[in-house]
């Protein structure tokens, strides 16, 4: 048995930027987080709100991990501390996960100004698990200037990232013309910055032009509106990453100047609160499943009660007994 | 082995290849087996340095750091890893080794503080069981 350091003690070290303390608290929030852990998180939350949170998303194989690695180098060169939360999917069967982003980010460690944490989706709806957002808070409170969230590959999931990040970067790879069409309505719309990765490839220009044409169509006239840039990058040629960082910085500036930052912060707060509320309800539901829930489910299967009616009954009952420990 | 209780701490493992050793078929099989047993497995890829691996393992806050070595460099690499963990006050991390290691060296590695050596003929289930046991013995952290 080992000596367990109290979470409040760890929280103090987090404020000093102690990487090991940040790492341990992330582990604790990820594995549920009892009242003792929540208390420390609540305390640390007061010290958050300084980091610029960037979501990086895109189709699988678009080069998100590679891009994150290069981007971290640029941020370091500009003197900023960078935290990375890299999310990989959990197996729907075993709940386990292979977190492989480290393979491409190997050369980033051994720099105290960089912190990388791999996390699994653990089957959460939306692909962005609540602990991932807690991890962002911990890095924020730990003095990291920028926090990059690298999401799992594309899907409906990805829309979640917009509701949790200040700036969303969508990574597109060349040669995926059909895919671009397919996801047009979803992921392409959420970008604050578009990247075309692997820009050294001959078909990259076509993708860049397609994206620009698509963005032209959605252009609204007027002053002070953010024009979504398309930034070509190539890790092969080490090009475009400085420009990408500049584009993200410009977007951050735009948010401040236009006052949009207030809406984004409001949106992020809403996402966070709803996510936790959902989780508490789901946990309570699971906990109560032996008693009254069973009774209700029986009525639903026998068509005596409809699912909506049962849910309302359940929530009303839950109000009295809600289990807050999280 | 469904792991639906999200409040149960998922065992986190880092699997690492250090130095000039390109044999990664075994470690990938182990990674897959551990994932299928419901663990989160961080794989480092090939040719890492002990420093890189230890720093990454600390940030990932893994329960177990598993190092696969088929290069014969185990008597150099394990002491280095243990020393780095000690320097960085991360001695509570469980260190496991796998691969091709002579019996005499195995004995010595245990004396050095390596928690478990699982040689190349270990069945996956035995690796899973011993990892779970070691984490249970260590207790909550």
Interface residues (C-beta under 8 A of the other chain):
Chain A: X1 X2 X4 X19 X20 X23 X24 X26 X27 X30 X31 X32 X90 X91 X93 X94 X95 X96 X97 X98 X99 X100 X102 X103 X104 X106 X107 X109 X110 X115 X116 X117 X118 X120 X122 X283
Chain B: X1 X2 X3 X4 X6 X7 X8 X9 X10 X12 X31 X32 X34 X35 X36 X37 X38 X39 X40 X41 X42 X43 X44 X45 X48 X51 X52 X55 X56 X58 X59 X60 X61 X88 X89 X90 X92 X138 X139 X140 X141
